[in-house]
Each structure stands twice: as structure tokens, then as C-alpha cells.
Amino acid sequence: MPGSSAIYQPRNPQNSAYYHCVEDNFETFEQVYEDRFERQYGFFRPYVKHVICRYLDCGILHNGFARVRCEECGHEYLLAFSCKRRHFCPSCHQKRVVEFGEWICEEVLKAVPHRHFIFSIPKILRRYFLYNRSLLSELSRCGWESLKVFFQDTVPEKDAVPGAAVAIQSFGDFLGFNPHLHVLSTDGCFYGGGMFRVAPRFETKHLEEIFRYKVFKMLLSKGKITQDLVSMLLSWHHSGFNVFCGPRIQAGDPQAMENLARYIIRASFSQESPPWCDSIHSRKYRRWSIPGFTF
């Protein structure tokens, strides 16, 4: 007897606490945004409302569905249309996370050691990226160029070049807008038409200094900061820049590589374990930050 296949179970998003929080509070949030949040977080972007409306229709049969039928056994079921929005919808974004992890491991990454890097910037500079989102791509370029220079210094081979996948994250704890980079990078450089040399043991302090220089140079060229601000930040004992380097992932551990690839583009939060707190009369969410808006 052939093994029985799994039975499709609709996810019923409207029954989740996350869905109820959005449905019950977004209209009020939109009404008070100008008075309470616009000065700190910038104007209310129309795209935010589009994402919310698409999410509230996601996975509900009443809003449209496809009929899926097996020609051999005649079994059929209804599959509700999804919003296909990333980050805000936990279900749709999770599908993207799984597909990205499989794709990057099968089609992009080579069978060489890799590491996980996180590049962070000081709070005083984050507002420039909040009000000008195009700077996030420039921040990504700064992270890549910093890694390239750093690894080329550690690997003496001619024309050595590392490989990296860079993901931009902008969410942080509670109300914080925290633009930072998650990087899945080779732990060394390619050279000579396909050869690879693993980087020797290194300290991330030098990498942090390169990244700081690249970010300052970029923001100065865009006219966002002044040389006086740069001098002030350089005079601080802790500049606010930080580079985290994870342990080496060996080439023979594809599962760890795929898990890390999924992690670097993870959703802001999961609807299965939402951040909520008890009150006397009701159970409600704490405030938290989502890319572009806050509850």
C-alpha cells in the first residue's frame, strides 16, 4: 500500500491573535499617525496601507480561491489566495524564506567554509536611513566593500575575491528602527580561476574600522552628515559601529548553511509566538517595530 499523503489543513489566519491585533487597531493607528508618529518616523507611506489590506485578505476563502483536484483519485480541495507580501505576513514570508534557503544553497553557494556577519551602525545615524530608504542599498554596498577589502588583506593571493549574500534588516526591539546588515560570506577568497583559500584567524576590530570609514564616506558624499559629526563620533570611546562574526560553518554542513540563509531574511516576528502581555481586562500586544510602521 502506498504511504498516505498529508491532508491539507487551511491555516485560518483570522483566528490568530496577530490577525486580531491588526484588524482591531490598524484603523485607529492610521488616524493618529500624523499627530503621534509622523514627526519621529516620517510621513505615512501609502504602501503600508496596501500591505495591511492585502494581509487582512490573505488566506481567506471568501476573498478568492483556487480549486485543486487530483486527476487520478478525484480528491479536491480549495486553496485560498495569498497576499504574497514579504515581512509583514508571517505565512507568505515564511514560504519566501524556505525557497530562498534552498535556492541559495543549491544555486549560489560553493562548497567552501562560510561565516555569518552582522554590521550595525550607531543610533545617531539611523534617522538618515529612516527618512531616505534608498540609502539602505548604499549601506549594503558599504558592508560588501568592507568585507572585500578585509578578506583581500588576509588572503595574499593575487586577484582574490570573497563571495557574499547581503540581507538588509530594518526592524528592532519595540519602537526601534534599526537598519543593519546580515551577511552570509565565504570564510576566505576565491582566486586563480576557481581556487579557494581559507582566511587565517582574524579580529573583527579591523573590519569594523573599515566599515565605519565606508559608511562615513558614503554619508558625506550624499550630504547627510558633516565632518564635525564624523569627528565627534570618532572621539567617542564606543563609536556605535559594531561587527559580529559567527563561527565557521564547514562546507560539509549544508543544513547549517541553509538554516543561516533562512535566518538572514527572517520575518519580523512569528504569529505563532507573538509578543503580548496580560492586562486586567484584555490580552494585548506590546508595542513593537515593523519595517515602515509601528503598533
C-alpha positions in Angstrom: 0.0 0.0 0.0 1.4 3.4 -0.9 2.0 5.7 2.0 -0.8 8.1 2.8 -0.2 11.7 1.9 -0.7 14.6 4.3 -4.1 16.2 4.4 -4.2 19.9 3.5 -5.3 21.9 6.5 -6.3 25.6 5.9 -4.4 27.9 8.2 -7.3 30.2 9.2 -5.3 33.3 9.7 -8.3 35.2 11.0 -8.2 33.1 14.2 -4.7 34.2 15.2 -4.1 36.8 17.9 -1.8 38.6 15.4 -4.6 39.0 12.9 -7.0 40.3 15.5 -4.4 42.8 16.7 -4.0 44.2 13.1 -7.7 44.1 12.3 -8.7 45.8 15.6 -6.1 48.5 15.7 -4.8 49.5 12.3 -7.7 51.9 11.5 -7.0 53.8 14.8 -3.3 53.7 14.2 -3.8 55.3 10.7 -6.0 58.0 12.2 -3.5 59.0 14.9 -0.3 58.5 12.9 0.1 62.1 11.8 -0.2 63.5 15.4 1.7 60.8 17.3 4.3 59.3 14.9 4.9 61.4 11.8 7.4 63.7 13.4 9.5 60.8 14.6 9.0 58.2 11.8 8.3 60.4 8.8 5.1 60.6 6.6 2.7 57.7 6.4 3.6 55.8 3.3 0.6 54.6 1.2 2.4 51.3 0.6 1.9 50.4 4.3 -1.9 50.5 4.0 -1.6 48.4 0.8 0.3 45.7 2.6 -2.1 45.7 5.6 -5.2 45.4 3.4 -3.6 42.6 1.4 -2.6 40.8 4.6 -6.2 41.0 6.0 -7.5 39.3 2.8 -4.7 36.7 2.8 -5.7 33.0 3.2 -9.4 33.7 3.5 -11.6 31.7 1.1 -14.2 34.4 0.9 -11.7 36.6 -0.8 -10.9 34.2 -3.6 -9.5 30.7 -4.0 -8.3 28.1 -6.5 -9.9 24.6 -6.7 -7.1 21.9 -6.6 -8.1 18.5 -7.9 -6.2 15.2 -8.4 -7.0 13.7 -11.7 -6.1 10.2 -10.5 -8.2 9.8 -7.3 -10.6 12.7 -7.8 -9.8 14.3 -4.4 -10.0 18.1 -4.4 -9.8 21.0 -2.0 -10.0 24.8 -2.0 -6.8 26.8 -1.7 -7.3 30.4 -0.6 -5.3 33.1 -2.4 -2.4 34.6 -0.5 -1.2 38.2 -0.3 2.4 37.3 -1.3 3.6 40.2 0.8 7.0 39.8 2.5 8.0 40.6 6.1 4.5 41.6 7.4 2.6 38.4 6.5 4.3 35.6 8.5 2.9 32.9 6.3 3.8 34.3 2.9 7.2 35.5 4.1 8.0 32.1 5.6 7.5 30.5 2.1 9.9 33.0 0.7 12.4 32.2 3.5 12.3 28.4 2.7 12.6 29.0 -1.0 15.5 31.4 -0.5 17.4 29.0 1.7 17.0 26.1 -0.8 17.9 28.3 -3.8 21.0 30.0 -2.3 22.4 26.6 -1.1 21.8 24.8 -4.4 22.5 27.6 -7.0 24.7 30.2 -5.4 26.9 29.0 -2.6 30.1 27.0 -3.3 31.2 24.1 -1.2 33.6 26.2 0.9 33.6 27.4 4.6 31.3 30.3 5.3 30.6 32.7 8.2 27.7 34.9 9.4 28.5 38.6 9.8 26.2 41.4 11.2 27.0 45.0 10.6 25.4 47.6 12.8 25.5 51.4 12.9 25.1 53.9 15.8 21.7 55.3 16.7 22.6 58.8 15.8 23.0 57.8 12.1 19.8 55.7 11.8 17.5 58.6 11.2 19.1 59.3 7.8 18.1 55.8 6.6 14.7 56.1 8.1 13.8 59.2 6.1 15.7 58.1 2.9 15.2 54.4 2.3 17.4 54.4 -0.8 20.4 54.8 1.5 19.8 51.2 2.7 21.1 49.9 -0.6 24.2 52.1 -0.2 24.6 50.7 3.3 24.6 47.2 1.8 27.3 48.2 -0.6 29.4 49.6 2.3 29.1 46.2 4.0 30.2 44.3 0.9 33.1 46.6 0.1 34.3 46.4 3.7 34.3 42.6 3.6 36.1 42.5 0.2 38.9 44.8 1.4 39.2 43.0 4.7 39.5 39.5 3.2 41.8 40.6 0.4 44.1 41.9 3.2 44.0 38.5 4.9 44.5 36.3 1.8 47.7 37.2 0.0 46.8 35.6 -3.4 46.6 37.9 -6.4 43.1 38.8 -7.6 41.5 37.2 -4.5 37.7 37.9 -4.2 35.3 36.7 -1.4 31.7 35.8 -2.0 28.8 37.1 0.0 25.0 37.4 0.2 23.8 40.5 2.0 20.4 41.0 3.5 19.1 44.3 4.9 17.1 44.3 8.1 15.4 47.4 9.5 13.4 46.1 12.4 14.5 46.1 16.0 13.0 45.7 19.5 9.9 47.6 20.4 9.9 51.0 18.7 13.4 51.0 17.4 14.2 51.5 13.7 17.5 49.6 13.4 19.0 49.3 9.9 21.7 46.6 9.9 23.1 44.0 7.6 23.1 40.2 7.8 25.8 38.7 5.6 26.5 35.1 4.6 30.1 35.3 3.5 32.8 32.9 2.4 35.4 32.5 5.0 38.2 33.4 2.6 38.7 34.2 -1.1 38.5 32.7 -4.5 41.5 33.1 -6.8 43.1 31.7 -9.9 40.0 30.6 -11.8 38.2 28.7 -9.1 40.8 28.0 -6.3 39.9 28.9 -2.8 42.0 29.9 0.3 40.5 29.9 3.8 41.2 33.1 5.7 43.5 32.8 8.7 42.3 33.7 12.1 41.4 37.3 12.4 40.0 40.0 14.6 36.8 41.9 13.6 38.0 45.2 15.0 39.8 46.0 11.8 36.7 45.0 9.8 34.7 47.4 12.0 37.0 50.2 11.3 36.8 49.7 7.5 33.0 49.6 7.7 32.9 52.8 9.7 35.1 54.5 7.2 32.9 53.3 4.3 29.7 54.5 5.9 31.1 57.9 6.8 32.4 58.3 3.3 29.1 57.4 1.8 27.0 59.7 4.0 29.4 62.6 3.5 29.2 62.2 -0.3 25.4 62.3 0.0 25.5 65.4 2.1 23.7 63.8 5.0 26.4 64.4 7.6 29.2 66.9 8.2 32.8 66.4 9.0 32.2 67.8 12.5 29.7 64.9 13.2 32.3 62.5 12.0 35.0 64.0 14.3 32.6 63.8 17.2 31.8 60.1 16.6 35.5 59.3 16.2 36.2 60.9 19.5 33.7 58.6 21.3 35.2 55.6 23.2 32.5 53.4 21.6 31.5 54.8 18.2 28.3 52.7 18.0 29.5 50.7 15.0 29.7 47.0 15.5 30.6 43.9 13.5 29.6 40.5 14.7 31.3 37.4 13.3 29.8 34.0 13.9 31.6 30.6 14.0 32.9 29.0 10.8 30.4 26.8 9.0 32.2 24.0 7.3 31.5 23.0 3.7 30.2 19.6 4.8 27.3 21.0 6.8 24.7 22.1 4.2 21.9 22.0 6.8 23.6 24.7 8.9 24.2 26.7 5.8 20.6 26.6 4.7 19.4 27.4 8.2 21.6 30.5 8.2 20.4 31.5 4.8 16.9 31.4 6.1 17.8 33.3 9.2 19.3 36.3 7.4 15.9 37.1 5.7 13.7 36.0 8.5 10.4 37.8 9.2 10.0 40.5 11.8 8.1 38.1 14.1 6.1 34.9 14.1 2.3 34.8 14.5 2.7 31.6 16.5 4.6 33.3 19.3 3.5 37.0 19.2 4.8 39.5 21.8 1.8 40.0 24.1 1.2 40.9 27.7 -1.8 40.5 30.0 -3.9 43.4 31.3 -6.7 43.3 33.7 -9.5 43.4 31.1 -7.9 42.0 28.0 -4.8 40.4 26.4 -3.0 42.7 24.0 0.3 43.2 22.2 3.2 45.1 23.4 4.4 47.8 21.1 7.0 46.6 18.5 8.6 47.8 15.4 7.8 46.6 11.9 9.7 47.9 8.8 7.9 51.2 8.0 5.3 51.3 10.7 4.8 50.6 14.4 2.0 49.2 16.6 
